[in-house]
Amino acid sequence: MQNTITKTYNGSNRNNFKYSNESSLLDYIEFRLNKIFEDEINSQNSIFVKVKHSVIHKIALFLSNNITRSCAVGIAGETASGKSTIALDIINTIEAFANEYCIKNVITRINTDDYYYDRSEMVKQAGSFAEFAKHYDLDVPEALELELMKRHIKSLLFGNKVYLPEYDMSGTAIRHDNVKLAVPSKIIISEGLFTLTDKVVDAFDIKIYVDVSAEAQKDRFYKRAVERGLGDSADEVYENASNKAKTHIHPTAIKADIILSGEADREAYRKFINKILLLVEEVHFKAPVLC
């Protein structure tokens, strides 16, 4: 896919930007963000596959406090695409920054997988999760209670505390409801296979899709299959997941504001987030000198 940022800039130094009116902070932040994104897009082995220009303006609205409520971020992609790893790297990097400045409730994670319906009785009847997985399709949006997830996200955005479910991924298919307290935070982030599907996508302000090659995905999948005890059902589960992704996951990429490479170096993700945080530090913790 072609990157959609094409405008060039003559450097990001504050001296190249002239403040002129009440919207100057927003303008300055957007100017700096464009430069940060453009530099990364044009770098070797960029973390980006595609970026919509409009998302940079949206991020600037949040960073400048023109939008004062929480920001909801949704990350989707195929199984073993790297979306959970990316989400955790984002969370850990932001939390490290928040700890430095004693910022409370900076980010809350909602795991889409926790909204799988409880199918523990079906697993018991099948005799094992591997046998259950042969006859129950986990790779369709209908396997999850996405409407509940959307309600939880919206409630957090309205400033309410929420008790989230927790799904046991060890092979029992048990979902424990109302067990994890989530408090309103500056950022609500969620990742999962179906995060950008129709039932939940409009809960998110910033939509991200993680792209990955078939080779890397397959290698990661089979390593995970061993951990989850899929046994000889792994081939069938993988084939089903790949086929269903063509119907339920691939089409959601068009809804994404940002498409990330699921094979980029993890340190590159952290460095990029830190560049954004340096901008946050400058405009909110080190008073900018207005020209």
C-alpha positions in Angstrom: 0.0 0.0 0.0 1.1 3.6 -0.6 1.8 5.8 2.3 -0.6 8.7 2.4 1.7 11.3 4.0 3.4 13.0 1.0 3.8 16.6 2.2 7.3 17.6 3.0 8.5 20.0 5.7 11.6 22.2 6.2 12.6 20.8 9.6 10.7 20.5 12.9 12.6 23.2 14.9 10.2 25.5 16.8 11.9 28.5 15.2 10.4 27.4 11.9 6.9 27.6 13.2 5.1 30.9 13.8 2.4 31.1 16.5 -0.4 33.5 15.5 -3.7 32.9 17.2 -5.5 30.9 19.9 -5.2 27.7 18.1 -1.4 28.0 18.0 -0.7 25.1 20.4 -2.8 22.8 18.2 -1.1 24.0 15.1 2.3 23.6 16.6 1.6 20.1 17.9 0.2 19.0 14.5 3.2 20.5 12.7 5.6 18.5 15.0 3.5 15.3 14.7 3.6 15.5 10.9 7.4 15.7 11.0 7.7 12.8 13.4 5.4 10.6 11.3 7.0 11.6 8.1 10.5 10.9 9.4 9.4 7.4 10.5 7.6 6.6 7.2 10.7 7.6 5.2 13.0 5.6 7.4 14.5 2.2 6.6 12.3 -0.6 7.8 9.6 1.8 8.9 7.0 0.6 11.4 4.3 2.0 9.1 2.7 0.5 6.1 0.1 3.3 5.7 -1.0 6.4 7.7 -4.0 8.6 7.0 -3.2 12.3 7.2 -6.5 12.8 9.2 -5.3 10.7 12.1 -2.4 13.1 12.8 -4.9 16.0 13.2 -7.0 13.8 15.5 -4.0 12.9 17.7 -3.1 16.6 17.8 -6.6 17.5 19.1 -6.1 15.1 22.0 -2.5 16.1 22.8 -3.5 19.8 22.7 -6.5 19.2 25.0 -8.9 20.5 22.3 -10.5 17.2 23.1 -10.5 16.6 26.8 -12.1 13.2 27.2 -10.2 9.9 27.0 -8.9 8.6 23.7 -9.9 5.1 22.7 -7.4 3.2 20.5 -8.3 -0.1 18.8 -5.7 -2.4 17.3 -6.7 -5.3 15.0 -5.0 -7.9 12.9 -4.8 -11.6 12.1 -3.9 -14.2 14.7 -0.1 -14.1 15.4 0.2 -10.7 13.6 2.0 -9.1 16.6 -0.9 -6.9 17.7 -0.8 -7.9 21.4 3.0 -7.4 21.5 2.7 -4.0 19.9 -0.1 -3.0 22.4 2.0 -4.1 25.4 5.0 -2.2 24.1 2.9 0.9 23.7 1.4 0.5 27.2 4.8 -0.1 28.9 6.4 2.9 27.2 3.6 5.2 28.1 3.4 3.9 31.7 7.2 4.5 32.1 6.7 8.1 31.0 3.6 8.5 33.3 5.6 7.1 36.3 8.4 9.7 35.6 5.8 12.5 35.9 3.6 10.9 38.5 0.6 10.8 36.1 -2.2 8.7 37.5 -4.5 6.5 35.3 -2.8 7.2 32.1 -3.7 4.0 30.1 -6.2 1.2 30.5 -6.0 -2.0 28.4 -9.1 -4.0 27.3 -8.3 -7.3 25.8 -10.7 -8.3 23.1 -10.1 -12.0 23.7 -11.6 -11.6 27.2 -15.0 -11.2 25.5 -15.1 -14.7 24.1 -18.3 -16.4 25.3 -17.9 -19.0 28.1 -17.8 -22.4 26.4 -16.4 -24.4 29.3 -19.2 -26.9 29.3 -18.6 -27.6 25.7 -14.9 -28.2 26.3 -15.8 -30.7 29.1 -18.2 -32.5 26.8 -15.6 -32.7 24.1 -13.0 -34.1 26.5 -10.3 -31.5 25.7 -9.9 -28.0 24.2 -8.3 -29.6 21.1 -11.4 -31.6 20.4 -13.6 -28.7 21.2 -11.7 -26.5 18.7 -12.3 -29.0 15.9 -16.1 -28.4 16.1 -16.4 -24.8 17.5 -15.4 -21.8 15.4 -13.4 -19.3 17.5 -12.4 -17.4 14.4 -15.6 -15.5 13.7 -16.9 -12.3 15.4 -20.0 -14.1 16.7 -17.7 -16.1 19.1 -17.3 -12.9 21.2 -19.6 -10.7 23.0 -18.4 -7.5 21.2 -21.5 -5.5 22.2 -20.5 -5.9 25.8 -17.0 -4.8 25.0 -18.3 -1.7 23.2 -20.5 -0.8 26.2 -17.5 -1.1 28.5 -15.4 1.2 26.4 -18.1 3.8 26.1 -18.7 3.7 29.8 -15.0 4.3 30.4 -15.0 7.2 28.0 -17.9 8.7 29.9 -15.8 8.6 33.1 -17.2 5.5 34.7 -15.5 2.6 36.4 -16.1 -0.8 34.8 -15.5 -4.4 35.9 -14.2 -6.4 32.9 -14.4 -10.1 32.1 -11.4 -12.4 31.9 -11.2 -15.3 29.6 -9.0 -18.3 30.4 -6.7 -18.9 27.4 -5.1 -22.1 28.9 -7.7 -24.4 27.3 -10.8 -24.3 29.6 -12.8 -21.8 27.6 -14.0 -20.3 30.9 -14.9 -16.6 31.1 -15.1 -15.0 34.5 -17.3 -11.9 34.4 -16.9 -8.7 36.4 -13.5 -9.6 37.8 -11.1 -6.9 36.6 -11.6 -3.3 37.7 -10.9 -0.8 34.9 -10.8 2.9 35.8 -11.2 5.9 33.4 -7.8 6.8 31.9 -6.4 9.2 29.4 -6.0 6.3 26.9 -8.2 3.2 26.5 -6.5 0.7 24.3 -7.8 -2.6 23.0 -6.4 -5.2 20.7 -7.8 -8.4 19.2 -8.8 -10.2 16.0 -12.2 -8.4 15.7 -11.5 -5.1 17.3 -12.3 -3.2 14.0 -15.4 -5.2 13.1 -18.7 -3.5 12.7 -20.1 -4.3 16.2 -17.4 -2.4 18.0 -15.3 -0.3 15.6 -17.1 3.0 16.2 -16.1 2.9 19.9 -12.5 3.9 18.8 -11.0 7.3 18.1 -7.8 5.9 16.5 -8.0 2.6 14.6 -4.9 0.6 13.9 -4.4 -2.6 11.8 -1.3 -4.8 12.1 -0.1 -6.3 8.8 2.1 -9.4 8.7 3.5 -11.8 6.1 2.0 -15.3 5.8 5.4 -16.8 6.6 6.0 -14.9 9.8 2.4 -15.4 10.9 2.5 -19.2 10.4 5.8 -19.5 12.3 4.3 -17.6 15.3 1.0 -19.5 15.2 2.6 -22.9 15.5 4.8 -21.8 18.4 1.7 -20.6 20.1 -0.2 -23.8 19.3 2.3 -25.8 21.2 1.9 -23.5 24.2 -1.9 -23.9 24.1 -1.9 -27.6 23.6 -3.7 -27.7 20.3 -1.9 -30.9 19.4 -2.8 -32.5 16.1 -5.7 -30.0 15.6 -3.2 -27.2 15.1 -3.3 -27.6 11.3 -7.0 -27.5 11.1 -7.2 -24.5 13.4 -4.6 -22.6 11.4 -6.3 -23.3 8.1 -9.7 -22.2 9.5 -8.2 -19.1 11.1 -6.5 -18.2 7.8 -9.7 -18.7 5.8 -11.9 -16.8 8.2 -9.5 -13.9 8.3 -10.1 -13.3 4.6 -13.8 -12.7 5.4 -13.8 -11.2 8.9 -10.3 -9.5 9.5 -8.7 -8.5 6.2 -11.6 -6.2 5.2 -11.3 -4.3 8.5 -7.9 -2.9 7.4 -9.7 -0.4 5.2 -11.2 1.1 8.4 -7.8 1.7 9.9 -6.2 5.1 10.3 -2.8 3.5 10.7 -1.5 0.2 9.3 1.6 -1.1 11.1 4.1 -3.7 10.1 3.8 -6.6 12.5 7.4 -7.5 11.6 9.1 -4.3 12.5 11.7 -4.3 15.3 10.1 -3.8 18.7 12.6 -1.2 19.7 11.4 0.9 16.7 7.9 1.0 18.1 9.2 2.1 21.4 11.4 4.8 19.9 8.5 6.2 17.9 6.2 6.3 20.9 9.0 8.0 22.9 9.2 10.7 20.2 5.5 11.5 20.7 6.1 11.5 24.5 9.0 14.0 24.1 6.5 16.3 22.4 4.0 15.8 25.2 6.8 16.6 27.7 7.7 19.8 25.8 4.2 21.2 25.5 2.8 20.1 28.8 5.7 19.8 31.2 8.1 22.3 29.8 6.4 25.6 28.9 7.0 26.4 25.2 8.3 29.8 24.4 5.8 31.5 22.1 7.3 33.4 19.2 
